[in-house]
Amino acid sequence: KSLRLLKAFDVHPDISAQLFSYLFFFINALLFNLLMERGDLSSRLLMGSLLSCAGSGGAFYCWASLDLLMDWAHGAGLADLAHTYLLKLSSAVNLLATPKENLLQVLLLFT
């Protein structure tokens, strides 16, 4: 809705980009800090869907929801902003979504 409103009222693209930069920054900061503080991630990310990233499959659902957000940003022409501001969260969720066996294989490669 926000993007449609910005376009409907002919808001300058630089101001729109700044708005979404702030949104992506705060999404990243909030969810990444929750992840670091609690060891799990429970928050509303996309259109009211509740994410629970604790447990074996939780990280996958977070990764999938983050992927949906990135897809939306790409379609809205905001992919660079989303990538820039969601990089820490994306990296952490990708690590959590990686199966333990794959992480052990990578560890063995470097030892």
C-alpha positions in Angstrom: 0.0 0.0 0.0 2.8 2.4 0.8 4.4 2.1 -2.6 1.0 2.7 -4.3 0.4 5.8 -2.2 3.8 7.2 -2.9 3.2 6.7 -6.6 -0.4 8.1 -6.5 0.8 11.3 -4.8 3.8 11.7 -7.1 6.3 11.6 -4.3 9.9 12.1 -5.6 11.7 8.8 -6.2 14.6 9.9 -3.9 12.2 10.4 -1.0 10.5 7.1 -1.7 13.9 5.4 -1.7 14.8 7.0 1.6 11.5 5.8 3.1 12.1 2.2 2.1 15.8 2.4 3.2 14.5 3.3 6.7 12.0 0.5 6.6 14.5 -2.1 5.5 17.0 -0.8 8.0 14.6 -1.1 10.9 13.3 -4.5 9.8 16.9 -5.7 9.7 17.8 -4.2 13.0 14.8 -5.4 14.9 14.8 -8.9 13.7 18.6 -9.4 13.8 18.6 -8.0 17.4 15.8 -10.4 18.4 17.7 -13.2 16.9 20.9 -12.3 18.8 19.1 -11.6 22.1 16.8 -14.6 22.2 18.4 -17.2 20.0 15.2 -17.5 18.1 13.2 -15.1 15.9 9.6 -14.5 16.4 8.1 -11.4 14.8 5.6 -10.3 12.2 7.5 -9.8 8.9 5.3 -10.2 5.9 1.7 -9.0 5.8 0.9 -10.2 9.3 2.2 -13.8 9.0 3.7 -14.9 12.3 7.2 -16.3 11.9 8.6 -18.6 14.5 12.2 -19.4 13.7 13.0 -21.6 16.6 13.4 -25.3 16.1 14.5 -27.4 13.1 12.2 -26.0 10.4 11.8 -22.5 11.8 14.8 -21.1 10.1 13.6 -22.4 6.7 10.3 -20.5 7.2 12.2 -17.3 8.1 14.4 -17.8 5.0 11.4 -18.3 2.8 9.6 -15.2 4.2 12.7 -13.1 3.8 13.0 -14.4 0.2 9.4 -13.3 -0.4 10.3 -9.8 0.9 13.4 -9.7 -1.3 11.2 -10.8 -4.3 8.7 -8.1 -3.6 11.5 -5.5 -3.3 13.0 -6.7 -6.6 9.6 -6.3 -8.3 9.1 -2.9 -6.8 12.6 -1.8 -8.1 14.0 -1.7 -4.5 16.2 -4.8 -4.7 19.5 -2.9 -4.2 18.1 -1.1 -1.1 16.7 -4.3 0.3 20.0 -6.2 -0.3 22.0 -3.4 1.3 19.9 -3.1 4.5 18.8 -6.8 5.0 22.3 -8.3 4.5 23.0 -9.1 8.1 19.6 -10.7 8.7 19.8 -12.6 5.4 23.2 -14.0 6.3 22.2 -15.1 9.8 18.9 -16.7 8.5 20.8 -18.4 5.7 23.3 -19.8 8.2 20.4 -21.0 10.5 18.6 -22.6 7.6 21.7 -24.6 6.5 21.4 -28.2 7.6 23.8 -29.2 10.4 25.4 -31.9 8.2 26.3 -29.3 5.5 27.9 -27.0 8.1 29.9 -30.0 9.4 31.1 -30.8 5.9 32.2 -27.2 5.4 34.0 -27.3 8.7 35.8 -30.5 7.7 37.0 -28.8 4.5 38.7 -26.0 6.4 40.4 -28.2 9.0 
